[in-house]
Amino acid sequence: MPFIDSKVSVKMTDDQKTEVKKRLGAAIAVIPGKSEDWLMIDLADQHNMYFKGEGDLPTAFVGVNIYGDPDKAAFNKMTSEITKIYTEVLSIPADRIYVRYSASKDWGWNGSNF
């Protein structure tokens, strides 16, 4: 049950949204037991984002939330994949991308909790 919450300062075209979604769907598999089958993604663009006091440069914040226990090695691989995706597809420099991970066993779906 992964959820990727993506906020970027740039405007995304429909083609870019599709490409980011597709590539995040493939990348989530670097985390053991996770796949696109249960992946939910929120792609929010045109956010007013400030980093290091600057608000006019492309910036991204990506939250990766998973059901289960943290896997630091897998998270490191996922950060590499996310950075590659956002740099290649949206031209956001790697040093302007934050990635945050949250792992929890407290998830609900379909009217009850796991």
C-alpha positions as CSV (number, residue, x, y, z in Angstrom):
1,M,0.0,0.0,0.0
2,P,2.4,2.7,-1.1
3,F,1.3,6.3,-1.6
4,I,3.5,8.8,-3.3
5,D,2.7,12.5,-2.6
6,S,4.4,14.7,-5.1
7,K,4.5,18.5,-5.1
8,V,6.5,20.4,-7.7
9,S,6.8,24.1,-8.5
10,V,6.8,23.6,-12.2
11,K,3.7,23.2,-14.5
12,M,3.4,19.7,-15.7
13,T,2.0,18.8,-19.1
14,D,-0.3,15.8,-19.4
15,D,2.5,13.8,-21.1
16,Q,4.9,14.6,-18.2
17,K,2.3,13.5,-15.6
18,T,1.8,10.3,-17.5
19,E,5.5,9.7,-17.7
20,V,6.2,10.5,-14.1
21,K,3.3,8.2,-13.0
22,K,4.6,5.4,-15.2
23,R,8.1,5.7,-14.0
24,L,7.1,6.0,-10.3
25,G,5.0,2.9,-10.9
26,A,8.1,1.0,-12.0
27,A,10.4,2.5,-9.4
28,I,8.2,1.5,-6.4
29,A,9.3,-2.2,-7.0
30,V,12.7,-1.4,-5.6
31,I,11.0,-1.5,-2.2
32,P,10.5,-5.2,-1.3
33,G,6.9,-6.3,-1.5
34,K,5.7,-3.1,-3.2
35,S,4.3,-2.8,-6.7
36,E,2.2,-0.5,-8.9
37,D,-0.8,-2.8,-8.2
38,W,-1.5,-1.0,-4.9
39,L,0.3,2.3,-5.6
40,M,-1.6,5.6,-5.2
41,I,0.0,8.8,-6.5
42,D,-0.9,12.4,-6.1
43,L,0.9,14.6,-8.7
44,A,0.4,18.3,-7.7
45,D,2.1,20.9,-9.8
46,Q,2.5,24.7,-9.8
47,H,3.1,24.9,-6.0
48,N,4.6,28.0,-4.5
49,M,7.8,26.4,-3.1
50,Y,10.7,28.1,-1.5
51,F,14.1,26.4,-0.9
52,K,17.1,28.1,0.5
53,G,15.2,31.4,0.3
54,E,14.6,31.0,-3.5
55,G,11.1,30.7,-5.0
56,D,11.9,31.1,-8.7
57,L,13.8,27.8,-9.3
58,P,12.2,24.4,-10.1
59,T,11.7,22.5,-6.8
60,A,10.2,19.2,-5.7
61,F,9.1,17.5,-2.5
62,V,8.2,13.9,-2.8
63,G,6.7,11.9,0.2
64,V,6.8,8.1,-0.1
65,N,4.5,6.4,2.4
66,I,4.4,2.7,2.8
67,Y,2.7,0.1,4.8
68,G,5.2,-2.0,6.8
69,D,8.7,-1.6,8.2
70,P,11.3,0.8,6.8
71,D,14.0,-0.6,4.5
72,K,16.9,1.9,4.5
73,A,18.7,0.3,1.6
74,A,15.6,0.2,-0.5
75,F,14.7,3.8,0.4
76,N,18.2,4.8,-0.8
77,K,17.6,3.2,-4.1
78,M,14.1,4.7,-4.4
79,T,15.6,8.2,-3.7
80,S,18.0,7.6,-6.6
81,E,15.1,6.6,-8.9
82,I,12.9,9.5,-7.9
83,T,15.7,12.0,-8.4
84,K,16.4,10.6,-11.8
85,I,12.7,10.7,-12.8
86,Y,12.2,14.3,-11.7
87,T,15.5,15.5,-13.2
88,E,14.9,13.8,-16.6
89,V,11.2,14.4,-17.0
90,L,10.7,17.8,-15.3
91,S,14.2,19.3,-15.4
92,I,14.3,19.8,-11.6
93,P,17.9,19.7,-10.4
94,A,18.8,16.9,-8.0
95,D,19.9,19.4,-5.4
96,R,16.4,20.9,-5.3
97,I,14.5,17.7,-4.6
98,Y,13.6,16.5,-1.1
99,V,12.3,12.9,-0.6
100,R,10.7,11.9,2.7
101,Y,9.8,8.4,3.8
102,S,7.2,7.3,6.2
103,A,6.6,3.6,7.1
104,S,3.7,2.5,9.2
105,K,1.5,-0.5,9.9
106,D,-1.4,1.8,10.7
107,W,-3.2,1.8,7.3
108,G,-6.9,1.5,6.5
109,W,-8.6,0.5,3.3
110,N,-12.0,-0.7,2.2
111,G,-13.6,0.3,5.5
112,S,-11.2,-1.4,7.9
113,N,-7.5,-1.4,9.0
114,F,-4.9,-3.9,8.1
